[in-house]
Amino acid sequence: MIKILRIVLSVVIIPLALYMLITKSFEWMPLNLFLLSLFVMVIGTDEFMKGRKQYGVLNFAASFFIVFVAFYTW
């Protein structure tokens, strides 16, 4: 389930970022940051499930920071 979620989020985030870079229209940046924070949170959950708690905590902290930046720029 987590692997599928990682793939789906990657398939959504990368084309959206490429679209913004090509068109130089960054109005979708908060959405892209929010999706990126979900992606990092999924990676953190995967790290917790593998038993690597330090990396999981680091990923969750990065995810919360990205959510803060996404809502601040929205």
N, C-alpha and C positions, 0 to 999 in steps of 0.2 A: 504494500500500500504506500509506504513512504517513498519507495523507489519510483513508483508511478507519479506521485505528487511532485517529486523533484524534476522528473522529465517534463511534466505538463507546465510547471512554473518556468522552467528553462525555455521551453518552446514559446511561451508568451513574453517573457522578459527580453530575450535577445532580439527578436524582430522589432519590438517596440523601441528598444534603445537604438537599433540601427535606423529605424524610421526617423527618430528624433535627430540623429546625427546627420542623416542625408538631407532632410528638409530644413534643418536648423530651426525647427519649431519645438520649443521645449515646454509646451503647455501640458504635456502628458507626464512630466517629470514626477510630480507627487504620486501619481498612480504607479509609475514604474518603481519608485522608491518603496512604496507600500508592498508591492509584489516582491521586491527584493528582500524586504524584511521577513515576509512569509517564507521565502526560500531559505534564508539563513536560519529561521526558526525550525524549519523541517530538518535542516542539516544538524542543528543542535539536538533535536529529538533523536535523530539517528545516532549521534555520538553518545547520548545517554544510554540508548539501547545497547550499544556496543561496549558499554562499561567505561568509557573515557569521559568522566564527569568534568574534568577541568576544561576540556574543549567544548563540552556541552554548555557549561556556564558561560564561557567566553562567547560562544555563538548566540546565546540568549541575550547577553548584555549588548552585543553588537546589534542584534535585531531590535531591541527596545530603543537603542539610540537612533537607528534608521527610522523607526516609526515616529519618534519625536521630531526628527528633521523633516519627515514627509508631512506631518501635520502642521509643522511650523511654516512650511513653504506653501501650503495649500491655501 
